[in-house]
Amino acid sequence: MNNSKSKIEISVNLDENKIPEKIFWTAEDGNIKNQESKAVFLSVWDSNKKESLRIDLWTKEMPLDEMKVFFHQTLVAMSDTFNRATQDQKMTDSMKDFCDYFAEKLNLKQN
């Protein structure tokens, strides 16, 4: 039995109103140590309740244009992950179509 572990840590500095000011993350297996980030979306599956639990955080310094790109890239990544997990190419294509629509409506497409 393999007892190896991998640890991912997220640290959030809050202001007096508990609004994130700084977000840092560490993933030693990936050689990342206290790297600063302006946003994090984390989802975990609760198998007992059959529901997704989420932590969505962003700092006051997260620019709106970067947030839009972050959302788009997250949606694209979710489409790729959905395809790897389910092999449902038809739905993956539909999700990718939505990602293209999302990018077009927010003027994120670059030539």
N, C-alpha and C positions, 0 to 999 in steps of 0.2 A: 504494500500500500504506500502510495506516494504522499508524504506529509508536507510537501513544499507549499509555501504561501506567497502571495503577492499582495502588496498593500498600496492602496491609492488613498491619499489624504488631501482633504480640502480644508483650508483655513480661511476664515472670513473675519476681517476687522470691521467692526460696526461703529457708527457714530452714536451720539447720545439718543437718537430716535430709533436705533437698531436698524438703520439703513446701511447696506454694505458700502464701505469706502474702498476697501482693498480685498481682493480675492487672490489666494496663493494655492498652488497645488503641487503635490509631490507624488511621483511614481518612480521609485528607485529602480525598478526593473527596466524602465525606459530612460534611465539616467536624467530624470527631471527632478530638480530639488528646489522647492519654494519658488516656482515660476509664477509670475504675476499674470492674472487674467482679468478681463473686465466683465466676463459673463460665464456662467456655467448652467447647463441644463442637465439634470441627472434624473433618470427614471429607473425604478426598480420594480420588479414584479412580485407581488404578494400572492403566492400560490394558494394560500389558505382562503383568502378573501376573493381571489380571482379578480384583482384590480391592480392597476398601475399606481405607484406612489411617486410623486415628483418633488424635486427641489429645483426651482428656477430662480436664479439670483443674477443680478447685474449691479455694477457700481454706478454711482452718480456720474462717473466720468465716461461711461459707455456712450459713444456717439450714435445718434439715431441711424446714420447711414451704415455704420458698422453692424448695428443690431439687425438691420434688414438683411445684410449679407450673411450674418451669422444664422439667422432663421433659414434663409435659402439653403445654405450649405448643410444645415442640420436636416432639412427636409430631403435633400438629395441623398445624404448619407443614410437616412432612414429607409429610403427607397432601395438603396443598394443592400442594406442589411435585411430588409424584408425579402428581397429576391434570394439572398444566400440562405435565409432561414426556411423559406417556403417553396422555392423554385417555381413560384407563381408568376410567370413572365407576363401574362396578360394584365394582371393587377399592377405589377411593377411598371409596365409601360404606361398605364393610366396615372400612376403616381408621378412618374417622370414628366408626363404631359402637364400635370398640375404644377410641378416645379418650374417648368418652362413658362407657364402662364403667370405664376407668382413673380418670377424674375422679370418678365415682360411688363407686368402692371406696375412694378416698383422701379422700372428702368434700371435693372441690374445687369442686363445683357451687355456684354462688351463684344465688339467685332472681332 
